[in-house]
Each structure stands twice: as structure tokens, then as C-alpha cells.
Amino acid sequence: MNESNASVSVTVQTPMHWSRLISDKRLGMEEYHDPRRHIRSDFQRDYDRLIFSSPFRRLQNKTQVFPLPGSVFVHNRLTHSLEVSSVGRSMANEAALMLMERHKAEDWAEQLRHIGDITATACLAHDLGNPPFGHSGEKTISTFFTEGAGRPLRELLTERQWADVCHFEGNANSFRQLTHQFEGRREGGYAMTYSSLAAVVKYPYPSTRANAKGKFGFFGTEEEIYRRVAAELGIPGDGDGRFARHPLVWLVEAADDICYQVMDIEDAHRLRILSTPEVKDLMLGFFGEADRGRMTRSMARLNDPNEQIGYLRSNVIGALVRACSKAFVDNEDRILAGTATGSLIGMADERLRDAYAACSRVACDRIYRSAEVVDIEIAGNRILTYLLTHLAEAARYPERNFSRLLFEKVPAQYAIRNADFYARLQGVLDHVAGMTDVYALNLYRQLNGLTLPAV
């Protein structure tokens, strides 16, 4: 279920420059900026800070594609994010070595060694704002407002606020999770470095300029923060809300694309949705004749089909990492100028592009439409719609008795007691998007009277 799409170029006067793009200044802690070199860099601190955060831990109980839990282990949001981070770091480190050699005469070339840590951190955070029940959860929230019980709320919101909720976007919510000052929390959210924050935003424009798939990068409540980050890093905009991407976004997106497509194929094989011969053909398609022969001989030494597919998967990821890092370096000038379009995989050689496209077609036809996936999407839609209906009604009518009771179930960090209606509505969305699949299901059962405390 690949969520990437062709990026849009932004015409700029002056290209971006690595000396500004790599900045360890922290959001909300600008006055405490310490340029001294420590054992751990600030970018490594970003990574560690996310690893130990509550939103990151909750990803372990959020659906990636297939239902959780099951008798066969498949990926959840947590394992997916860790794998994307691993792939992103490898890709960025390869690119950094080539770029440092290219720019070795420059006094800022040493800064390029941080690319791997920044990319790995952004990869960890890329799904932080995704709601429960996979990507269908995003669609459920959006359609609650465009098709469901949330439509009457239109009259209470501004045009920008309505656009934000109607195009609810996990990537924009990730940026909010990282930067918003929730109730009782410190200014700057997680106080991440500017570079790590910018590398998370795949679609650097507001909801009013959302692309054909409804993708955008920041809610109106966080737009000023993104503008501040972009100004500090020298990321240009077109004057109408659309910005160029931070260059490392290209690596984060490629790592996500690789893991999504390849790991979904492997999971489908483990669940016997796809046969071993089918998956072998798909994965061997990434390689030339000599490599296919070598890999076939190596697989003959493995008796377990899952191990054979795991061996092929590792080779496919390695090939894509090398191709994407090379594409990134080869297109450095266009990426820094904001004129590059498409994706790094789209810039790879024809054989890799065709093999990746073949995997995408099989995933769309055989995986994302499989009974297991459709069933969880239907159940998730019903659960989230029910919760949104009651929580949004409570936000609109906070004086009602049931609203007050319902608010007792909402963590204090969310602004559901704010005097402003939109702040309360955002608090509802913060709460729902932060739920795990299990928590959402349990709350649904409680509100329906299907589970009661023991007496």
C-alpha cells in the first residue's frame, strides 16, 4: 500500500545548501543551542528520544497492513518503522560517503556525516501520526467529515480548518505529534532538531493545496512552525504556501517505499496469500541473469521456503538501497534546486523500476484487496466512525452530562476542555489518531455496554 507519489517541483531563486540544511538547532530550545561537539550528536539524541517516546511505543499495536495479532507474525507499525529506519540509514550513509568525496574541498563537508542519523530519525517518525487500523484509518477520519456525522460541523470551522479535517493526513499529524505543545508539555513538543523535523515532511504544503490524493504536510496550527524551520534551513517556498522538500525527504520516502512493497510481499507469502514460486519470480525480477543463477543456487541450500524468501528479500533491499543512494547523489543538483520530480526508485535503472512496478501491481491486486485486509478495514471503519461520532458530539456540546462523562476517558494532554471548539475537535482527533487498534476496540466495546467492570 505504497503512499508515495510524484513530488512537485518548486521554482526557486537560490538552491538549498548543505551548510544550512544540516542544523542541530532544536525547536523550542533555540536559546539553549550548544554548538559544542558531544559523544552523541544532537541528531543521535533525536533518534534516542523517539525510541523512548510513548507515541513510538504505541506503534507496536497499530496495524501495518494485515490484522494484529495473528498466529503468523506479520509487521506492525513499530516493526515497519524500525525497518524503514534501518534501510534509510544505510541508504543515507552510502550517499553521504559519495557526497563527502565530491565536496571534500569544502569546509562544511564534514557535516554530511550526519545525514545517516537525520534520515534514520525521520524514518522512525514518519508514521508516528497514523491512526489505528492502517491507512484506512486516515480515510475513515476524512470521510467522517465529508460523508458522515461530521458534516454539520462545517458551519463551525474556517475554510482552512475544514480542509485540514477533510484531508486528515498521517504525515501532517506526525509533524504535529513532534512539534505541538500538548497540555502540560513543554514548548517545541519533543524539541527535535530543525533538520530532523524538516526531513519528516514529505508533502511540504498546506491542506488547501493538497495533491490529488489529499496529501499535505502540516495542519494550520503547525504551519508557522514549519515556516520557521524552513526559514532557518534555507528551504525555499513559492510564496503561496508550497515549499521545496528538504533533500533528505527523498531518502526517507525511498526507504518507506522499499520496505512497504518488499515486506508486504514477504508477509503475504508467510500468510500463504502468495505462493513461493510467485514471490521468487517477483524478487528475482530485480536481477540480471548471472545474479539470478547465483541466488537460485544459494536458495537450493535452504530447505525452509520462508528462509528462501527472506534471503531474496535481503538481496532486493540491498539492490534498491544502492540504486536509490546513487540516484540521490546523481540528482543532487536538481534536488537542491527543488526542481526534481518523481521518486528515487523512479530514477533507478529500467530493470529495477519494472520489477518494483510488478510488485506494486501484485500488492494492489492480491494483498490490499485480500479478505484479511478488507475485513480489518471494515471493522476499523465502524469502530473509528462510532468513536468519532460520540467524541465530536461531546466536543460540540461539552455541557451535556454524557460529554462530561466521555471526557473523563480522554487523557489530560488533549485539549478537549479548551474554550475554543476547534481546539476541542483537534483534541478529539489527537486522541483518536493516537489510539492503538486494541485501545480503540476496547473503548468501542465500553461505550456500547459490551464490557462492564467486574462487580
C-alpha positions in Angstrom: 0.0 0.0 0.0 2.5 2.5 -1.2 1.6 6.0 -0.2 4.3 7.9 -2.1 3.6 9.9 -5.2 5.4 12.1 -7.6 6.7 15.2 -5.9 6.1 18.6 -7.3 9.0 20.9 -8.1 9.2 24.4 -6.7 10.9 27.1 -8.7 13.5 28.8 -6.5 15.9 31.7 -7.0 18.8 30.1 -4.9 19.4 26.4 -4.5 19.4 24.9 -1.0 22.8 24.4 0.6 24.0 21.6 2.8 25.7 24.0 5.2 22.3 25.3 6.2 20.2 22.2 5.7 22.1 20.3 8.4 21.3 22.2 11.6 21.2 20.9 15.2 19.2 23.8 16.5 16.2 22.5 18.5 12.6 23.6 18.2 11.6 25.4 21.4 15.1 25.4 22.8 16.8 27.8 20.4 18.2 29.9 23.2 20.0 26.9 24.6 21.7 26.0 21.4 25.1 24.4 22.2 27.5 24.2 19.2 30.0 22.1 21.1 30.7 18.5 20.0 29.5 15.8 22.3 29.8 12.0 22.4 26.3 11.7 21.0 25.4 14.2 18.3 22.1 16.1 18.6 20.8 14.0 15.7 21.6 10.8 17.6 19.8 12.3 20.6 16.8 12.9 18.3 16.8 9.2 17.4 17.1 8.1 21.0 14.4 10.5 22.1 11.9 8.9 19.7 12.8 5.4 20.6 11.9 6.1 24.2 8.7 8.1 23.4 5.1 6.9 24.2 3.8 7.6 20.6 6.5 5.4 19.2 5.9 2.6 21.6 2.2 2.7 20.7 3.0 1.8 17.1 3.5 -1.8 18.2 -0.3 -2.2 18.4 -1.2 -0.4 15.2 -2.0 -2.3 12.1 0.5 -2.0 9.2 -1.5 -4.0 6.6 -2.5 -7.3 8.0 -4.6 -7.8 11.2 -3.0 -7.9 14.6 -2.4 -10.2 16.3 -2.3 -13.5 14.4 -0.9 -16.9 14.6 1.7 -15.9 12.0 3.8 -12.9 12.9 3.5 -10.0 10.4 4.6 -6.4 10.5 3.0 -3.8 12.7 3.7 0.0 12.5 6.6 -0.4 15.0 8.5 -3.1 13.2 7.8 -1.3 9.9 9.2 2.0 11.2 12.3 0.3 12.6 13.0 -1.4 9.3 12.4 1.8 7.4 14.9 3.5 9.7 17.5 0.8 9.1 17.1 1.0 5.4 17.1 4.8 5.4 20.3 4.9 7.5 22.1 2.5 5.1 20.9 4.5 2.1 21.9 7.8 3.6 25.3 6.6 4.8 26.1 5.4 1.2 25.0 8.7 -0.2 27.0 10.6 2.5 30.2 8.8 1.6 29.8 9.8 -2.1 28.8 13.4 -1.3 31.7 13.8 1.2 34.1 12.7 -1.5 32.5 15.1 -4.0 32.6 18.1 -1.7 35.8 17.2 0.3 37.3 20.6 -0.5 34.5 22.5 1.2 34.8 23.4 4.9 31.2 22.2 5.5 31.7 18.7 4.0 32.2 17.1 7.5 28.6 18.0 8.3 27.4 15.4 5.7 28.4 12.6 8.1 25.2 13.4 10.0 22.9 12.5 7.0 22.5 8.9 8.2 21.3 9.9 11.7 18.9 12.5 10.5 17.4 10.2 7.9 17.1 7.3 10.4 15.3 9.6 12.9 12.9 10.9 10.2 12.2 7.3 9.2 11.3 6.4 12.8 8.9 9.3 12.9 7.3 9.0 9.5 4.3 7.0 10.7 4.0 8.5 14.2 0.8 10.3 13.4 -1.0 7.5 11.7 -4.3 6.4 13.3 -5.2 2.8 14.1 -6.3 0.2 11.5 -3.8 1.0 8.8 -4.1 3.7 6.1 -7.8 3.1 6.0 -7.9 4.9 9.4 -6.9 8.1 7.7 -9.7 7.7 5.1 -12.2 7.0 7.9 -11.4 10.2 9.7 -11.6 12.2 6.5 -14.9 10.7 5.3 -16.4 11.2 8.8 -16.4 14.9 7.9 -17.2 14.7 4.2 -19.7 11.9 4.2 -20.7 11.1 7.8 -21.9 12.7 11.1 -19.2 15.3 11.0 -20.6 17.2 8.0 -22.8 19.6 10.1 -19.6 20.8 11.8 -18.6 22.6 8.6 -20.5 25.7 9.7 -18.4 26.0 12.8 -15.0 25.9 11.1 -12.9 28.2 8.9 -12.1 27.1 5.3 -8.5 26.1 6.4 -9.8 24.1 9.4 -12.3 22.3 7.3 -9.7 21.4 4.7 -7.4 20.1 7.5 -10.0 17.7 8.9 -11.4 16.7 5.5 -8.0 15.6 4.2 -6.8 14.2 7.6 -3.2 13.1 6.8 -0.9 11.0 8.9 2.2 12.7 7.7 0.8 16.1 8.8 -0.2 14.6 12.1 3.3 13.2 12.6 4.7 16.7 12.4 2.0 17.8 14.9 3.0 15.0 17.3 6.6 16.1 17.2 6.1 19.9 17.5 2.8 20.7 19.2 2.8 21.8 22.8 0.1 19.5 24.2 -1.4 20.3 27.6 1.2 20.2 30.3 4.0 19.6 27.9 7.0 21.8 27.0 7.2 24.3 24.2 8.5 22.7 21.0 6.9 19.3 21.6 9.8 16.8 21.5 12.3 19.6 20.9 13.7 17.9 17.8 16.4 19.4 15.7 15.2 21.5 12.8 16.8 19.1 10.2 15.1 16.0 11.7 11.7 17.8 11.6 12.1 19.0 8.0 13.1 15.5 6.9 9.8 14.1 8.2 7.6 16.4 6.0 7.0 14.5 2.7 4.4 17.0 1.4 5.6 20.5 2.4 2.4 22.4 1.7 -0.9 23.1 3.5 -4.2 21.2 3.1 -5.6 23.9 0.9 -3.0 22.9 -1.7 -3.4 19.1 -1.1 -2.4 17.0 -4.0 -4.8 14.7 -6.0 -4.5 12.0 -3.2 -5.3 14.5 -0.5 -1.7 14.6 0.8 -0.3 17.6 2.6 2.4 18.2 5.2 1.2 20.3 8.1 -2.1 21.5 9.7 -2.9 25.2 10.0 -2.0 25.0 13.7 1.6 24.0 12.9 2.2 26.0 9.7 4.0 28.8 11.4 6.4 26.2 13.0 7.1 24.7 9.6 7.7 28.1 8.1 10.2 28.9 10.9 12.0 25.6 10.3 12.1 26.2 6.5 13.5 29.7 7.0 16.2 28.5 9.3 17.3 25.7 6.9 17.0 27.8 3.7 14.2 25.7 2.3 12.5 28.0 -0.3 8.8 28.4 -1.0 6.7 29.7 -3.8 5.1 32.5 -1.7 1.7 30.7 -1.7 2.4 28.0 0.9 4.2 25.4 -1.1 7.8 24.6 -0.2 10.6 22.6 -1.7 11.3 19.3 0.1 14.3 19.0 2.4 16.6 16.8 0.4 16.6 14.0 2.9 12.9 13.6 2.5 13.8 11.8 -0.8 15.8 9.2 1.2 13.1 8.8 3.8 10.4 8.3 1.1 12.5 5.8 -0.8 13.2 3.8 2.4 9.5 3.7 3.2 8.6 2.7 -0.4 11.2 -0.2 -0.3 10.1 -1.6 3.0 6.4 -1.2 2.3 6.5 -3.0 -1.0 9.1 -5.7 -0.3 8.0 -6.5 3.3 4.3 -6.7 2.3 5.2 -9.3 -0.3 7.1 -11.3 2.3 4.2 -11.1 4.8 1.7 -12.2 2.1 3.9 -15.2 1.5 4.0 -16.1 5.2 0.2 -15.9 5.3 0.0 -18.0 2.1 -1.7 -15.3 0.1 1.1 -15.5 -2.4 2.9 -18.8 -3.3 6.6 -19.4 -3.0 7.1 -19.7 -6.8 5.2 -16.4 -7.3 7.3 -14.5 -4.8 10.5 -16.0 -6.1 9.7 -14.8 -9.6 8.8 -11.3 -8.4 12.0 -10.9 -6.4 14.4 -12.5 -8.9 13.0 -10.0 -11.4 15.2 -7.3 -9.8 18.3 -9.0 -11.0 20.2 -9.9 -14.2 20.7 -13.5 -15.4 24.1 -14.0 -13.6 22.8 -12.8 -10.2 19.6 -14.9 -10.6 21.6 -18.0 -11.2 23.8 -17.3 -8.1 20.8 -16.7 -5.9 19.0 -19.8 -7.1 22.0 -21.9 -6.2 22.1 -20.3 -2.8 18.4 -20.9 -2.2 18.9 -24.6 -3.0 20.9 -24.9 0.2 17.9 -23.7 2.2 15.0 -26.1 3.0 12.6 -23.6 4.5 10.6 -21.6 1.9 10.4 -18.7 4.4 14.2 -18.6 4.7 14.5 -18.7 0.9 12.2 -15.7 0.5 14.0 -13.9 3.4 17.3 -14.4 1.5 15.8 -12.9 -1.7 14.2 -10.0 0.2 17.6 -9.0 1.7 19.1 -9.0 -1.8 16.3 -7.0 -3.2 16.6 -4.4 -0.5 20.3 -4.2 -0.9 20.0 -3.6 -4.7 17.3 -0.9 -4.1 19.4 0.8 -1.4 22.4 1.0 -3.8 20.3 2.2 -6.7 18.5 4.9 -4.7 21.6 6.3 -3.0 23.2 6.6 -6.4 20.2 8.3 -7.8 20.2 10.7 -4.9 23.8 11.7 -5.5 23.4 11.8 -9.3 20.5 14.1 -8.9 21.9 16.2 -6.1 21.8 19.5 -8.1 18.1 19.1 -9.1 17.1 18.0 -5.6 18.9 21.0 -4.0 17.3 23.3 -6.6 13.9 22.0 -5.8 13.3 21.0 -9.5 13.5 17.2 -9.1 10.2 15.3 -9.5 9.1 11.7 -9.2 11.0 9.4 -6.7 14.4 7.9 -6.3 13.1 4.5 -7.3 11.7 6.1 -10.4 15.3 7.3 -11.2 16.8 3.8 -10.9 17.6 1.7 -14.0 14.8 0.2 -16.0 15.0 -3.4 -14.7 14.7 -2.2 -11.0 11.8 0.1 -11.9 9.9 -2.7 -13.8 10.5 -5.2 -11.0 9.2 -2.7 -8.4 6.2 -1.9 -10.6 5.4 -5.7 -10.9 5.5 -6.0 -7.1 3.2 -2.9 -6.8 0.7 -4.5 -9.2 0.6 -7.8 -7.3 0.3 -6.0 -3.9 -2.7 -3.9 -5.2 -4.5 -6.9 -6.8 -3.7 -9.7 -4.4 -2.7 -8.2 -1.0 -4.6 -5.0 -0.3 -7.8 -6.5 -1.6 -7.4 -9.8 0.2 -10.2 -10.8 2.6 -7.9 -10.4 5.7 -7.1 -6.8 4.8 -10.7 -5.8 3.8 -12.1 -7.3 7.0 -9.9 -5.2 9.2 -10.6 -2.1 7.2 -14.4 -2.6 7.5 -14.2 -3.3 11.3 -11.8 -0.3 11.8 -14.1 1.9 9.8 -17.1 1.0 12.0 -15.1 1.4 15.3 -13.5 4.7 14.4 -16.7 6.2 13.0 -18.6 5.3 16.2 -15.9 6.8 18.4 -15.6 10.0 16.3 -19.4 10.4 16.3 -19.6 10.5 20.0 -16.4 12.3 20.8 -17.1 15.1 18.2 -20.6 15.5 19.6 -19.1 15.8 23.1 -16.7 18.5 21.7 -19.6 20.4 20.2 -21.8 20.1 23.3 -19.4 19.9 26.3 -22.1 21.0 28.8 -24.0 17.7 28.3 -23.8 15.1 31.0 -22.6 12.3 28.7 -20.0 14.7 27.2 -18.6 15.2 30.7 -18.5 11.5 31.3 -16.9 10.8 28.0 -14.2 13.5 28.6 -13.1 11.5 31.7 -11.9 8.9 29.2 -9.7 11.3 27.3 -6.1 11.8 28.5 -5.4 15.3 30.0 -2.8 16.1 27.4 -5.5 16.6 24.8 -7.3 20.0 24.7 -10.9 18.6 25.0 -11.7 21.1 27.8 -10.5 24.2 25.8 -12.9 27.1 25.4 -12.4 27.0 21.6 -14.5 24.5 19.7 -11.8 23.8 17.1 -9.2 23.2 19.8 -11.6 20.7 21.3 -12.1 19.0 18.0 -8.4 18.8 17.4 -8.1 17.2 20.8 -10.6 14.6 19.7 -8.6 13.9 16.6 -5.3 13.8 18.6 -6.9 11.2 20.9 -8.4 9.0 18.2 -5.3 9.1 16.0 -3.1 8.2 18.9 -5.1 5.1 19.8 -3.8 1.6 19.2 -6.1 -0.9 17.5 -6.7 -2.7 20.8 -7.5 0.5 22.7 -9.9 1.7 20.1 -11.7 -1.7 20.1 -11.9 -1.8 23.9 -13.3 1.8 24.1 -15.8 0.9 21.4 -17.0 -2.0 23.5 -17.2 0.0 26.6 -19.2 2.8 25.1 -21.6 0.2 23.6 -22.0 -1.5 27.0 -20.4 -4.7 25.7 -17.9 -4.8 28.5 -18.5 -3.7 32.1 -16.2 -3.5 35.1 -16.3 -6.6 37.4 -18.7 -6.1 40.2 
